């Protein structure tokens, strides 16, 4: 199992369509080979124009994903499978204004609501630090990935009841 953590910015419309809600792939017989035997999946990707190809290449099954938008972390998940979608089938089929070939499936999706400063504290970033898509450096991941997930889930539940 990997110990990588990725901080992932999201476009809410596309994210809601393919991560927050799993995609029923059975309606698409022309889907790419990596999805051929999958009936339902949560899909996300790395923008081809982002210059983050090397970061995408480091993604492995089981890595932790922390999704954020507008100063708040909105979900966690784990990487299922990464693949090159050279025909851009996924982005062309499901997303608006997001052409990409670097796609991954998301497993163990969990909605959270944690302010940026809370996650930044976990990885010893300044409270105001706003990352782009990135892999958290090994030296900043000082806790087990499941412990990080549990902490974010607990924060969300505690503050939802407040």
FENDALIN-V897490 format. One record per run of one state. SS is the DSSP state (alpha for helix, beta for strand, coil for the rest). FROM is the first residue (numbers start at 1). LEN is the number of residues. If there is no record, write none. Layout:
<<SS | FROM | LEN> <SS | FROM | LEN>>
This chain:
<<coil | 1 | 4> <beta | 5 | 5> <coil | 10 | 2> <alpha | 12 | 9> <coil | 21 | 2> <beta | 23 | 2> <alpha | 25 | 3> <coil | 28 | 5> <alpha | 33 | 3> <coil | 36 | 4> <beta | 40 | 7> <coil | 47 | 1> <alpha | 48 | 3> <coil | 51 | 2> <alpha | 53 | 5> <coil | 58 | 6> <beta | 64 | 6> <coil | 70 | 2> <beta | 72 | 13> <coil | 85 | 4> <alpha | 89 | 6> <coil | 95 | 7> <beta | 102 | 14> <alpha | 116 | 7> <coil | 123 | 11> <beta | 134 | 2> <coil | 136 | 2> <alpha | 138 | 3> <coil | 141 | 4> <alpha | 145 | 16> <coil | 161 | 2>>
